[in-house]
């Protein structure tokens, strides 16, 4: 059950990152990107911010903010990479 919760949390964070960056532009959310960005961003950003702030591995606002920041970074990198690939 925990794994399903983590995947759903990652998808929500990834979708929020797409919304913040404006990559969806009123279109449907790219759920594959949302899942990948959310999980990677949550792992890297959330874990890093939680450990740096001294919260440990508990669910705290610092971890959620770090997760969102990590997902935004991953989404921005993915979008930039796709745009540069499309120009070739």
HUNORJO-V146961 format. One record per backbone hydrogen bond with DSSP energy under -0.5 kcal/mol. CO is the residue of the C=O (numbers start at 1). NH is the residue of the N-H. E is the energy in kcal/mol with one decimal. If there is no record, write none. Layout:
((CO NH E) (CO NH E))
This chain:
((1 5 -2.1) (2 6 -2.4) (3 7 -2.3) (4 8 -2.5) (5 9 -2.5) (6 10 -2.4) (7 11 -2.3) (8 12 -2.2) (9 13 -2.5) (10 14 -2.6) (11 15 -2.4) (12 16 -2.2) (13 17 -2.0) (14 18 -1.9) (15 19 -2.2) (16 20 -2.6) (17 21 -2.1) (18 22 -1.2) (18 23 -1.7) (18 24 -0.8) (24 27 -2.9) (29 31 -1.3) (30 34 -2.7) (31 35 -2.5) (32 36 -2.4) (33 37 -3.1) (34 38 -2.2) (35 39 -2.5) (36 40 -2.6) (37 41 -2.7) (38 42 -2.3) (39 43 -2.2) (40 44 -2.8) (41 45 -1.7) (41 46 -1.2) (42 47 -0.9) (43 47 -0.9) (44 48 -2.2) (45 49 -2.7) (46 50 -2.2) (47 51 -2.3) (48 52 -2.4) (49 53 -2.2) (50 54 -0.5) (50 55 -1.9) (50 56 -1.0) (51 54 -0.5) (55 58 -1.0) (58 60 -0.8) (60 63 -0.6) (60 64 -1.6) (61 65 -2.6) (62 66 -2.2) (63 67 -2.2) (64 68 -2.2) (65 69 -2.5) (66 70 -2.6) (67 71 -2.3) (68 72 -2.3) (69 73 -2.1) (70 74 -2.4) (71 75 -2.6) (72 76 -2.5) (73 77 -2.3) (74 78 -2.3) (75 79 -2.6) (76 80 -2.3) (77 81 -2.4) (78 82 -2.3) (79 83 -2.2) (80 84 -2.2) (81 85 -1.9) (82 86 -1.9) (83 87 -1.3) (84 88 -0.6) (85 88 -0.5))
